[in-house]
Amino acid sequence: MTRVVITGIGAVSPVGHTAQTYWNSLAAGHSGLAPATLGAAAQATGKLVGEVKGFDPAAHFEPAQLAMLDRVSQFSVVAAREALAQSGLELTDEVAERTAAIIGTGSGGHTTVDESFRRLYAEDAARLHPVTIPKAMMSAPASQISTFCGIKGPTFAITSACASAGHAIGQAFHMVRSGDATCAVTGGAEASITFGAMKGWDAMRIMSSDTCRPFSRGRKGMVIAEGAAVVVLESLDHARARGADILAEIAGLGMSADAKGLTAPDANGMARAIAATLADAGLTADSVDYINAHGTGTTANDAAETEALHKSFGAHARNLAVSSTKSMVGHALGASGALEFVATVMALHDGVVPPTMNYLEADPECDLDYVPNEARRMPVRVALSNSFAFGGLNAVLAAKAFRL
């Protein structure tokens, strides 16, 4: 089958508005977690969030364009433009028709929905803006990337809660590998730090009261975040023919469903997804060096993910470097898998494993090497990026350092 490589990355995150600033911040252990400042969301919760602070939409879009763009689509287009610029991919008519745009999101234009409901229920508005639905729909980020970037191939959205971006990147990978597309612009986006959403998350009682401490003793829960990340995938032959710089190779996708419940994580379902990824990539368990973990910071998730790694890797689990970048940027829901995949790609490219920050001490149920509090320089040949979502929906991506 066709080999698939990564030639461009883009990101808008709580610790940087470009992929490079995002990665530099992760490698330095910088945190983007702080109290909310976005409108009514600031009054909805006293918890920390991973907000994209200082983002100026007017620096990227004309006023008439902004009228059609929810915050989630703004993030998506900015990240896609950056990824395409780095890749150097020229979207001629022929290439554009063979390029897919597949974006994952958990809630689509949530800012538009929340503001519209406030106008209806709190202000007794008689009508809403005529483009409320196009701005709010789940497929808006993918459609806007297609429009702004000129992509004419298969374009659609995937929504599977926190696994949305992992599923989206994986489907794009399979399309390029099978020959259904030559290139793909793919990733995930989320912008749901809103009054209504934060009230919903607070009601679940899984939000941390201090910060995000994945895998650590004393962890108290997750921190909600926003942002977007996009990668450009190409067939190896296409990338080499145009002399593209190759960042890494995407090698496999594994998916599974727990079939047990909406919110309780299941180590067996996670392990099935990991096994499927290794099989799809043709990799052995002992070839993996690094895991970018789902690592939400909740008691149940981190213990289940650790158990899944033991089930999947056996004795080799003790040799893995495992880290959760959610400790610095929070849980960006449908965008998290894409932000984490970009971090995984950069770990392969630079030979640096980002840390799990805020780690206090070992928990008996979490007994692996979580790269606590300081990045580690080490060779990374093969890495996995885990996404385990509400609803028991699991997606795991495998990437390799590029070699001809």
N, C-alpha and C positions, 0 to 999 in steps of 0.2 A: 504494500500500500504506500501511497504518497507520504513522505515525511513532511511535517508541518512545523514551521519555525515562527518565532516572534521577532518582528522587526521594528516595532514601535510601542511605546507605552505612554499613557497620559493619566493624570490623577488630579483631583480636587479633593482635599482632605482637611481634617481639623489641624494637621501639623504642616500644611504646605499646599499651595495652589498649583503646583506643578509636580510631575513625577519625581524630578530630581530633589526638590526641596522636601517632598514627602519622604523619600528614601533617606536623605541625609538626616532628617529628624528622627526617623526610626533607628537608624544606626547609632545615633547619639543618645538614644533613650529619652528624647524629649516628649512631653505629654501635651496633648491638646484637650484635655478634660478640664472643664470649667463650668461655672453656672451658666444657664441659658440666658441669652439676651434677645432672642427672636420674638418680638411682639408679645402676644398673650402667652406664649410658651413659657416665658420667664415667670409668670404668675402661676403656672400650672403645676410646677414641681420645685422642690428645694434641692433636688438631686443634681449632681454633675451631669453634663452631656458632652458629647464630642461634636461641637458646633463648628461649621466652617466660618470662622470669623474673618472679617475684613474683605469678604468677597464682594466685588463691585461689578454688578451685571452690566452697567453702562460702559465699562471698559472693554466689553466683548460683543455687545449687541447694540443695534440702533433702537430708538424708542418704539418704533412701529413693530420691530421684531419682538421686543420684550413683552408687548401686549399679548403675544401668542405663546409665551414660554413660562411655564411653572418653574419654580426653583430647581426641581429635579431635572428638567430638560436643559436648563442653563448649565448645570454641572456636567451633564452628559455631553453636550456639544463642545464645551471647552475642553474636556478630557479627550474627546475624539479628535478634535483639531490638533491637539498636542501630539497624540499618538501618530496621526497621519504625517504630521510635519517631521517627526523624528524618523519615521520609516522611509520618507522620501518617495512614497508610493504616489505615482501620478495617475489620477483617476480619469484617464481617457474614456471615451464612450465604450470601447471594447473592454477595458479593465473594470469600469464601473458596473457593467452588466454582469460581470463574473465575480463581483464582490458582495458579500452578505453583510448586513448590519443586524446583530442580534444582541439585545440588551435585556438584562434581568432587573426587575424591580419588585419589591414587596408590596408597595402601595401606590405607585404612580404619582400623580400630581396631588399629593396629600395636602400641600399648602393651599392649593386652589379649593379643594373640597372643604377644608376647615374654615377658610375665610368665607366661602359661600354659605355654609351652614350658619356661621355667626351672623351674616347679613340677614338671612331668612328668619332665624329664630330669636336673635337678640335685637335686631334693628327693624324687624317687620318689613323688610324689603319686598316690594311687589314683584320684582323680577331680578334676574341675575345677568351677568355679562354674557353676551351671545356666544363667546368662545369658551365658556366654562367647561363644557364637556370635552372639546378637543384638547384643552390644557390639562385636564384631570385624568384622561384615559391612560390605562397602563402602557399602551403602545406609543404614547407621545414621545418619550425619550428616543426610542428607536427611529420613529418617523422623523423627528427633528434632526437627528444625525444624518439620516438619508437625505433630507432636504438641504441642510446646510453644507454637507460635504459632497453631495452629488453622487451618492451610492444608489445604483439602479438594480442591484440583485436582490435576492431574498431578504426581506426585512420584517422582523417581528419581535415581539416581547415574550419573555418567559417570566412567570411569577410562581415561585415556590418558596415563599417566605425567605428565610436566611440562606437558602441554597440557590436562590434565583440566579445570581451571577455565576456560580459554579456550573449550573445547568446550562446557562447561556454560552459561556466560553466552551464548555464541553460539546454542545451541539454545533457550534461554529467549527470547532476542531474536526468533528466527524464529517462535516460537510466538505471541508477543504481536503481532508484525507481521502474521502471517497471520490473526489472529483466533481461533486455537485457545485462547488464554488472554487475559485482560484485563490481568493483572498477573503478575509473577513475582518470587520471592525466590531469588536465584541467586548462586553464587560457588564457592569452593573451600576445602578444609580439609586439613590434614596435621598429624600428631603422631607422627613416626617417629624421633625421636632416642632410640633404644633400643640396648641392647647388640648385639643381632643385626644390626640395620640398619647401625649404624656400622661393625661389622666388615666387612659387605658392601661398604660404600662405600670403606673403606680399602683393601680388596683390589683395587679398580678402579684405584687409583693416579692418581686425578684430583682428589683433595682437596688444597687448598692447605696448604702448610706454614707460611704466615704469615697472610695475610688475603686478601680477595677484591679483585682489581684488574682489573675488566673492561676490555678493549680496551687496556690499558696494556702497554708493554714491561716485561718482568719478571714478568708474571702467572704464577701457579703452580697455578691450579686453582680449584675451587669450594668453597663452604662450605655445609654442609647446615643447613636451618632448619625451623621449624615455624610454625604460626599458621593464621589463617582470615580471609577477607574475604567480605562479602556485599553485594550491591547489590539495590535494589528497582527493578524495571522496570515501567513502565505505558504503556498507549497514551496518546498525547498528549491525546486527547479526554477520557479518564477523569481524567487528572491535572488538566487545566484545569477540568473540571466541578466538582471538589472543591476547587479553589483551592490545589493543592499547589505548593510551591516546587520548581522544576526545576533540578537541578544541571548537567545536560548532556544531550545526545541521543546515543543509540547508533545508529550508522548502517549498519554492515556487518560481516559475518563472512566470512572466507576460510579454507578448509581444503585441505590437500593431504597426500600421503604421499610420502616419498622413494623407497620401494621399492628400497632399496639395502642396508640393514643396521641392526642394532639400536643401535649407539652412534656411528657416524661421521656427523656433520652434513653436509648437502648443500645448497649454496647454491641450486641450481636448484629443489629442493623448497620451500625458504623463499620464493624469489621467486614461485613459482606461487601460494602462499598469499597473499602480499601483493597480487599482481595480482587474485586472486579477491576479496579484500576491497574493493579500490578499485572493481571492477566491481559488486559487490553494493551498495555504498554510493552508486554513481553519482558517484564523485569522480575528479578528475584527479590525477596524481602530484604536480603542482606546487602543489596546494592543501594538501598536508600540511606542517605546521610542526614537529611533534615526534614522535619515535619513542621509546616506552618499550621498550627492547630486551630480548631474552631475556638477553643479556649475562651468561653464567655465570662468566666469568673463566678458562675453559679456553682453551688455545692454539687448538685446532681450532674450537670453537664461535664464538669472537669473530671470527676471520678469515673463517669461512664466512658469518656474519651480515653482516659488512661487505661482502663480495662480493655478497650477496643485495640489499643496499640499493643498491649501484651498479647492479646489473642492473635493479632495479625502478624506480629514480628517475632514472637517467641523470645528466645534469649537475646536476639539482636535488638530488641526494644531498649535494652540498657545502653546500647551504643549510639542511639539516635540523639541528635540535638532537636529538642522540641520547644517551640516558643509561640506565644500568643501576642500578636501585634495589637490586639484589642486592648491590651493593657495601656497603650498610648493613645489610640484613636477612638476607643469605644467600639460598640457593636453597630455597624452601619446597615444592619438588616440585609435588604436585597443587594446592597452594594458591597457588603463585607467580603464576599468571596472574590470579587474583582480587586479590591484594595489589597487583599491578602495575596492574591496571585501575583500582582505586580511586585510585592515585597519578596515573594518566592523567586520570581525571575531575577530580581536584583541580587538576591543572596547567591544564586547560581553564577551570575555574571561577575560579581565583585568578590566572591569568596568571603562573605561576611554574613553571619547569622544574627538577625536582630534579637534583642533581648526580650524576656518577659519582665516588664517593670513592676514595681510595687510589691515584689515578692518578699515575704517576711521570713518564713521558715517552712520546712517540709511538712506536708500533710500525709498521714499514713496511707490514705487512699490515692495519693498522687505521688508516685515514687520514681519518676523518671528524671532525666536531665532537662530542665526547663530553661536553661540559659538565663539564670536569674540576674536581672538588674544591670547587666553589661553585655554589649555585643561581643561576639566571638569571631575572630578571623580563623577560618578553616576552609579546606577544600570542600566544595559542595558539588558533587557530580550528579546526584539525583535527589529530587525533593518532591514532597507531596503537599498539596494545599487542601485542607479539610473544610467542608461546609456541612453542618448537620442542623437541619431546620425543624421548627415547630411543624407538627403533622407527621414527624418521623420521616422526613424527606432528606436523603443524603446524597451528596455529590463530592467526589474526590478527584482532583486533577493531579497528574504527574507531569513534571517537567525535568529536562536534562540539560546540563551544560552542553553547548553545541560542539560537535565534532563531525568532520566530514566522514 
